[in-house]
Amino acid sequence: MENPEGMENQHKETRGRPAKTIRLSVDLPMTDAQNAHALAGKRMRQSGEYVSLDRVISEAIQAYAKTLSAES
């Protein structure tokens, strides 16, 4: 079935392997949760698009993993 004109395809064009999704839960102290929400708001103002808290936490974990791998 073809998409009607003007509608975007819901699938992103990707190259290589698809991204892996890992589910985890994070227990944050209230101050860290507030900082994450403030950072999400700041990123939304900068980019002009919605930035989820999940994305902010994911990027923080990736940055932390990079620093750990650099130390090894």
N, C-alpha and C positions, 0 to 999 in steps of 0.2 A: 504494500500500500504506500502510495506516495504522500509526502507531507504537503499540506496546503501551502500556497504561496505566502511568504511572509513569516512562516513559522520556522523556528530554528530547530535543528536536529538536537535531540537531548543528549546524544552521545558525544563525548569529546574525542577529537582525533588524538590518538596517542601513538607513540613510537616505542618499540621495545616491549619489555614485559609490563603487564599491568601492575599497578601499585598494590602492595599487600596491605590488608586492613587487619589491625590487631586491636581487640577490645580490651580495655583495662579501666580500672577505676582509680581515682586519685583522691586521697584524703588531704585536703589543704587546710592549713590554719586560716582563720578568718582574714588575717592581714594579707596572706598570699592570694586568697581568692579575690579580695578587694583590689589588689595590685593587678591581677590578671584581668579583671573587668575594666579597670582604668586603662590598661594597655590595649584591650580590645576596642574601647571607645576611641583611643588615640589613633589606632590603625584605621578605624572606620572614617575618622575625619580626614586622615591623610590620603587614603585611597578612594574615598567616596563610595565604597561598597561595603556590604555587610561582612563582618569578620566574626566568626563564631568563637566562643570561648574554647571549644575543642581545638580549633586551629591554633589559637594562641598557645595552649598547653602543648600541643604537638610540636610546634616550632621551638618552644622552650626545651622540650625533651631532646629534640634533634641537636640543638646548640650545646646542651649539656653533654650529649654523647660524643660530639665532635671534640670538645675539650678533653674528655676522658681518653679518647683514642689518640689525641695529640700528645698527651702526657706519657703514654706507653712507649 
